[in-house]
Each structure stands twice: as structure tokens, then as C-alpha cells.
Amino acid sequence: MPESDWQQLPEELRERARDWLAGWGLPELADEVRIESSTRMTRSLGRCYPGGGRVRLASWLFEDDAGLLPEVLCHELAHLAAAALHGMDVAPHGAEWRSLMAAAGFTPRARIPVADLPAAQRSRPRPRRRRHRYVYLHECPVCRVRRPCGRVVRAWRCRTCVEAGREGRLIVTRVVLPGPDSS
């Protein structure tokens, strides 16, 4: 394991992680995985990036008294192991992943209930997702067929016009949606 990546983990947890990977038949993965912490993770506890061999964990887990760090680390390592064993198309929380979690001694669960989080994390305000205030309306000038989308799609063409031998190019108009306070 690259010490710079794993240094932030307690020694006991580093050994447990090595044991999980060895038990899954992937002891060499321990030398390839990078562990990162992020203060920006507010909506999830961890993320796995199988293509890059990275695991990112919410930074508050390292100071957590509830003991969630081992389960979250195992959860994310199981994603890496499932991709290594079964290919990148494996279902994120499918049977393969569940069997790896069970083999490590954890109950396989995709989400940790809010009630199991420390009080400081339960009451933390979550960022609100910005909603689009507009939609792009793609319209055929000949047929008047309309197709809305959240972004401009220049490749779209009117199928009826194209089948009739015309170009089928659509005119794109940005339509402003009414705000939450308008009636």
C-alpha cells in the first residue's frame, strides 16, 4: 500500500483492509489502491473510482466516534474488488458486491440510515440542488414537432423531414420556466 495514501488510516484498519483484499483473492490490489479524504463530500460517505483505483472518503469519518469508517472503507473497497473480479459492468450493489461485503463480515447495505449517523452529521444542512430555470425547445420549422431538453442537442433532426429527403434541422429556443414564487 502506498503509505502516503493509507497513512491517514489507523494501523489496525490498514491491516483489516489488507485482510479483506486477501480474503477476496486480490492481495495485490492493496498496493494499487489510493485512499483520499474529502471535505467536500456532504451527500455521501464514500466514492469508488474503479478505473483509477481510487477510494474517496468523507473527511469527517476519520474523526467519527460512531465507528463508521471500517464499514464505509470496506464498502468502497468491495466496489473495487467486484470490478476487478467481475469486470467494470458489474452492478454497483449487486450479488457480487454483496457477497464480498458478507465475506468481510459486514451486512451488505447500499446506504447507511440517517439514524446511524452521528448527530453532527444528521443536522448538517445539505446543499440544495440547483434546478434548471429554463428548458431548450427543439422545434422543426416544417412539421412543428417539438422536443424539450435541458441542454442544446445539435445532432437531433426531425425524423419525418429526414425521411422525406429534407435536412430536418431543428430550431432551438431557450424557454424560461416560471420560478417557485410565480403563480
N, C-alpha and C positions, 0 to 999 in steps of 0.2 A: 504494500500500500504506500503510495506517495505520502510521506509524513506531513508535508505541508498541507495536504488536503484533509487528512484524517486527524491531524493534531488536535483539533478542537473537540474531538470526541473523547470521552473518558476511556481510559485504558481497557476497563472491563467491557465496555460496549464495542471497542475495536475488536477484541477477541471474540465476542459473541458474533459480530458481523463476519469475521473470518470463518467461524464455525458454521454459520448459516450457509455461506457460499460453498464451503467444502461439502456440507451435507446435501446440497443441491447438485453436487458434481461439477462445480465451477470454481475451484480454489484459485485459479489463475486470474479470475475476474477481480479479486481483491487488489491486485497490482495495477489494474487498469481503471478502476472507478475513481472519479473525483467527487468529493463531498464539498458542497458550498452552502453557506448560510446567507439568508437574505432578509433584510429588514423590511423590504417592500412586499413580502408575502402577507397579505391580510385576509384573503379569501380561501386559502388552502394551507395545509400544514407542510406539504412537500410536493415536489415535482420530479419526475424522472425523464431524462432525455436519453433514451437507449442508443440512438445513433451516435451521440457524442460521449457515451459512457459517464454521464454526469447525474448526480442527485443533488437537488437543491432543497434545503430545509428552512422553515421559518426560524429566524434567529432566536425568537423567544423560547423555543423548545429547549435550548441549551441551558436556560435558567429555570426551567419548569420544574415545579415540585410535584406535579401530578404524575410524573414518570411516563409521559407520552413519547419521549424521544426514541426509546428502543422499538416500539411498535411502528412508529412512522418511518424510521430508518429501514426496518425490515420490510415494510410495505413497499417502499421505493426500490430497495434492492431486489425484491421479488419481481418487480416490473422489469428490471434489467435482466434478471436471470431468465424470466419467461421469454423475453425477446431473444436471448442468446440460445436458449434450448429449443424454442419452437418457431423462431422467425419473427420478423417485425410485424407480421399481420395478426399476431395473437391478440385475442380480446383482452382489453385492459384489466378487467376484473373477472375474467373467465375461469374455467375449471383449472387450467394450468397454473394460473396465478394463485387461486385458492389452495391448491394442493401444496404449493411452495410455502405459503403462509402457515398452513396447518403443520407442515413438516418442521417449521421453525418454532412451533409451539404457540402460535397466536391464532385467535379466532379470526378468520378472514372477514374483514368488513371494509367496504369501499369508503365509508365515511365514519368519522367519529362523531357521535351525537354531541350537540352543543352542551348538554348537561354534563358531559365528561370533561369538558374544557375547564381550565382554571377560571375563576371568577373574573380576573382581569381581562381575559381574552373573550369571555362571553359578553361583557359590557362594552368592549371596544367598538366604536362606530365603524361600520363597514362603508367603504366608498360607494357612492351611488353610480350606477352605470348611466352614461350619457345616452339619451335616446335621440335618434335622428329627428331633426326638426323639419326635414324635407325628404322627398322621395323623387327619384328620377323617372319620368314618364316617357317611355319609348313608344312612339306612335308612327304608324305607316301613313304617309300623306295620301296614298291612293285608297287603301281599304279602310282606313281609320281604325285599324286594330291597335289596341293599347296594351302595353305590358309594363307594370311598375317594377322598380327595383331600387335598392338602397344605394346603388352606385351606377355609374355610366358603363354600359356594356356595348362597345363599338362593334363587336363582332356579330351582334344579333341582326337578323334580316327577317323581313316579312315572308313567311313560307309561301303564302298564296301568290304573292307577286313574283317570287323567285321561280315558282313552278310555272307561272305564266310567261317566263322569259324576261321579266323586268329585273332591275338591280335589287329592289327590295330594301333599300337603305331606310333606316328609321330616323325620325327627328326626335331628339332628346330635349325634354323640357324639365327644369327643376321646379317642383311644386312644393311650396312651403306648407307644412302641416300646421293646423291650429295648435297653439300652446295649451298647457294644462289649465291656465286660468281663463281661457276664452270659452265662451259658451256657444 
